[in-house]
Amino acid sequence: MTSSQHQEPNVGRGRKLAVWGAMLSCLMVAAAIAASAMATPTTATNTEAAGLQKDVDALVAAGAPGALLLVRDGNRTVRLTAGLGNVARKTPMRPGDHFKIASLTKSYTATVVLQLVGEGKLSLDDNVEQRLPGLVPNGRKITIRQLLNHTSGLFDYFELPKFLKPYLSGNFGYYWAPRQLVRMGVSHKPLFAPGRGYSYSNTNYVLAQLIVERVTGKSLATELKRRIFQPLHLRDTIYPTKPGLPSPYAHGYKLLGKPPATDVTGLSPSMSPGSGAIVSTARDVADFYRALLSGRLLKPRQMQAMKTNVSERTGKVVVAGPGYGLGIGMSPLTCGGWTHGGELPGYQAQAISSGDGRRQVVLVVNQDPSSLPKRVNTLFDKLLEKAYCHSA
């Protein structure tokens, strides 16, 4: 996987995938021991939909357990599925299945932060020390903006052995408190001085979560529900604090050693709270991004800030082309598109939308890319390009 359109930005992804692979390989052992976009295409015709169905089928033929594609233009939505949502019971993947949206969660968390900025309760130029005293070394030099666009330099706690330890002992449901995750991340030397580079880090968004909670006096779950889920009628979207997904749901799988793949659906959402915990459906994900990009959730000034991208190579602001903004970025597809991707053990997802939110694609596979055949990941990227840019 070489393009940043595919899941999370590619800076730092190789290390993270290696860590997850090592962690989940050990999990099997432990378990055994324990017991504005550029050109925007038009909606797919019936003929195009049939062609896209073949591409979704190809993902499964190449090795994915199941796949789901949503393509939307204006009021027309096409949802296509293939393969299995539950391998053990041979249940097919269904259009309305819930799944872990992983790092797409960052778009939602960033939206809440920017709403608070619009209400005058925060400033993007506030430093971390002001809002969370004593938690982050050098916190006076790190701004909220730098948390949201990953230019803080803070290390990603995902990569630390201490984070993995409970799961290596076979405790899939182990709960990490958000402050514990931050302390792990800041215990490691920063990767660079604040504002002097770019490195994708879940530590940033757990800090954003804690800032929301400090400013509002409410949990992030409460604020997400009040500010986003309820107003947009996202009835199939939740921010869980315990393992488990609402029915119906697609089980998530990971290949550990030799086939068959292992069901890892029950891993704790506390692994990535404000950075990756939301559970939703393809339709609800599309509804969220449409509302966001059409201006229903943020004031123009905050929307402009969200769409101000930095280079994933240098951390400097880019005027045009691919980059990462505040919880959303411009994709490297030939026709652009505002996007975020996500991956967790068992799931990978990507959402792409036009600048006004009318044209949208959501693609989901219920196995993470690190344990899928390379051909699946190649086909995943090609399908994103075809579904978003070339359906006409």
N, C-alpha and C positions, 0 to 999 in steps of 0.2 A: 504494500500500500504506500504509494509515493505521493499522492495528491492530497492536499489539505481539504479538498471537498469531501473526502471520505472520512467520516467520523470526526474526531477531535483534530485540531490543527496538528500538523505532522511534527512540529518542533517538540522534541522530548517524548514523542509517542513510542519510539522504539524501546526506550528504557522501560516505560510503563508496561508495555505489552510483555516484555520479558519477565518483569516482576510478577504480573498476573499469571503468566504461564507457570512460573516456578511455584507461586502460591497454591494454585489449584492442583498442580501435580502432587504437591505435598498434602493437600486436602484429601486426595484419594487414599494416600498412604495412611494418613491420620484416621480417616473413616474406617479403613480396614482394621487399623489397630484398635480403635475405639468401638468398633462395630459399624437604493433604487437601481433596479436591475437594468441591464443593458437591453438587448432585444428580447422581447417577451413573446413566445410562441402562442398559438391558439390551441383550443381544446382538441383532444384526440377524437377523430371520427371512429365509427364502429370498426372500420378496417384497421385503423391505428391501434385501437384497443386490443384487437385480436393479435396484432403484432407484439404489443407490450405483454400480453398474456404469455406468449411464447418465451419472452425474455424472463418473465417471473418464473416460469416453469424451468428455464435453463439454470437458474440459481439453485433450484432443488436438485436438478439432474447433476449439477457439478458438486453437490455435497452438503448444501444447507438443509437443515431439518424442514424449515418452512420459510415462506416469504410473503410479504404484504406490500402492495404498491397502491398509493392513492394519488390520483392526478385530478386536479381541480382547475377550472377556468370559469370565473364568474359564478353562476348558479349551477353549473354542471359539474358533477363529481363522478369519477370512475374509480372503483376499488377492485383490485385484482389480487387473488391469493393463489398459493400453491403449497404443496407439502403438508406437513403436520405441525399442529400446535402442541400436541401431546403425543410423543412417540410411543410411550408405553401402552396407551389406550387407542392408538391409531386414530386420534381425533384430528380432523383436518384443521389447518389454519383458517380462521374465520375473519371476515372484514372488521368485525367489532371487537376482536380480542384485545384485552388489555396487555400492555407490555411495559417494561422498565425503559423509560425514555433516556436514562443515563444523563449525559452532559447537556442535552437539550434543556435540562433544568436550569442551567446557567442563564439562559435567556429570560426565564421567569424571575429568578432572583435579581438579576440586573434591572428588570422592569420595576420591581418593588423599590429598589434603591433609588432609581430615577424618579419614581413617583414622589418619594420623600424629598428628593431634591426640588422637584417642582412645587412642593408644598412649603418650601422654605425650612424644612426640618433638618436638612443636611446640605452640604456643598460637596461637589466632586473634588474640590481642592482641600477639604478637611483632611487632616492626617490621622493615621490609625491611633496614635497615642491619645489624641483628643477624645476619641470615641470609645476606645478600649484601653484605658490606662494600664501600663505595666505588662501587657500581654506579649507585645512584639518588640524585640530589640530593634533599635533604630526606627521605631514606629513613627517618630516625628518627621522622618524623611520620606515616608510612604503615604501616598494619598489614596483616597477611595477610588479615584479614576485609575490609578495604577493597579489596584486590585482587580478592577473589572476588565482591564485590557491586558492583563498578564505582563505588565512591565515592572512589577514590584521587585523582582529578583528572588522572591521567597521560594524555597525548595518545596517540592511536592511530597507531602507525607506518604503518598501511595508507595513510594519507593523505599521506605525504611523498614528494616526487619522487625522493629518493635510493633509496627502496624500489623504485620502479618502473623505475629506470634499466636494470638488466640485462635486464628483460623487453622494454623498449622497443627494445633492440638485437637482439631476436629470440632471446635465450637463454631458452627456455621452462623449461628444467630447472635454471636457476641456483639454487645452494644458499646460503641465508642461515643463518648460525649463530644460535642463539637470543640470545646476548649481543649480536650485531650488531643484531638487531631491537630489543632493549631500548634500546641506546644511541641508536638513531634516535628512538625514542619519547620518551626523556627529554631529547633535545637540543632538543625543542620546549618552549616555556613551558607549564606545567601549566594546565589549564582552570579550576581552582578549588583552594582549599586542601583538603587531605585531610578527608573527612567532611562537606564543605560543599555537596555536590551529587551528581549522578549523570551519568556519561557512559560509555557502553559502549565499552570499549577492549581490543583484543587484546593490547596491551602488558601489561595486568594478568595475563593468563593465561600469557604466556611467562615472566613473573617467577615465577608460581606453579610452572611447570615447573622452573625453575632452583632454586627452593627445595626442591622434592622431590628433585632430583638432588643438591643439596648435603647435605641431611640423610641421605639413604639411601646415598649413594656409588654409586648405580646410575642408569642412564638412565631417563627417564620411560617409554620403551617397555618396559623390563624390569619396572618397577613395575606398569604397567598389565596386562601379561601375567600377572604373578605374583599380583596382588591382585584382578583383575577378570576378564580374559579366560579364564584357565584354571579358576579355581574355579567360574565360571558356565557353563563349557563353550561359550563363544562362539567356536566354531571358524571362523566366517566373519568375524571381526573382527580387524583388524590396525592397528598404528600404523606406517605406512610412513615411511621416511626418503629414499626415492627415488621418482621418478615411476612410475606404473603401478598397476593394480588387479588383484586376483586374478580369474580367470575363474570363472563368467561375470560380466560387469559391464555396466552401462549407461554408454555414452559420454555425456560432458557437452558441451553445445552453448551457443554464444553467438552472437547475431546481431550481426555487425559491418558496419554499413552496410546494403546491400541483401541480401535473401535470396539463397542459402540460408545457414543458420547454420553457423558454423565449429566443428569439433571441438576443444575445448580441454581434453580429458581429461588431456593430458600435462603440465599445469602442475605445478610442483614443490610437494610437500607442505611444504617448508621455509618457504613463505609464511606459514603459520599453524600452527606445530608444536603446542605444548600448548594452543593456542586453537582448532584446527580441522583437525587432520591425519588423524583416524581414518577408516578405510574399513570399512564393515560392510554388513549386509543388514537389511531391515525386521524380520525375525523376531529377529535378534540384538539390534537396537536395543530392540525391545519387551521381550525377555528381560532386558536390562540394567536398564531402568527399573522393571520389575516387581520384580526383586531389590532394587534400591535402595529403592523406596518401601515394600516389604513388610518392610524391616528386616534384610535379609540382609547388607548391606555396611557399615552404620554403626550405632554404638551410639545409643541414644535421645537422649542429650544432643547428639551431633553431628548427628543427623537433625533435631532441633529447630532447631539453628543454621542448617542448610541451608535450612529452610523459613521462616526469619525474613526477610520481604520488605521491601525498601525501594521507595519510590516512584520511578518512572523520570522524574518531573518534579523532585522536590525532594531525593531521596536520603535522606529521613527514613523511619524504620520505619513500615510500615503494618500495622494489625491484621487487616484483611480487604480483599478485593478484589485486583485485579491488582497485580503488583509483581515484583521480581527478588530472589531470595535468594542463596545461595552455589552458583552453577552450575545453578540451576533456579528457576523462578518460577511464580506463579499466573497462569493465562491469563485474558483478558477475555471468554472464551466465556460464554454465558448460564448454563451449568452449571459454570463454573470449570474445574478440572483443572490438574495440575502439568505444566509444559511447558518445552521449549526448542526453538528453531528454529535453522536454519543456512542460510547461503548462501555459495557460492563460485562463481567463474566456471564455469558448466556445470551447477550443481546447486542445488536448494533442497529442504529437508526440514523437517518439523515432527513432533515426538512429543508426545503428550498422554496423561497417565495419571491415574487416580483416586488418592486418597490412599493406598490400600492396594495399588495396582498391578494390581488385577484387571481394570479396564476400561481399554482402551488404543486409541489410534489413531496410526498412523504414515502420513504422506503425503509422497510424493517426486515431484518433477518433474525431468527431466534437462536443464533449462535455467534459468539464473538469472533472477530476476524483473526485473532492470534491462533485460533485452533481450527480454522477452516482451511480447506485447500486454497491455494493462491488463486486458482481460476475463479472461485466464487467472488473473491474480492475484486478481481479484474472485471468480472461481469457486473458486479454491484456498481462500480464507478461508471461503466459504459451505459448501464440502464438509467442512472441519474441523468447523464448527458442526453440520452435519447428521449426520455420521458419529459424532461423540462425544456430542452432546447429544440427538439426536432419533431415533436408530435404536432401535426397540423391537419 
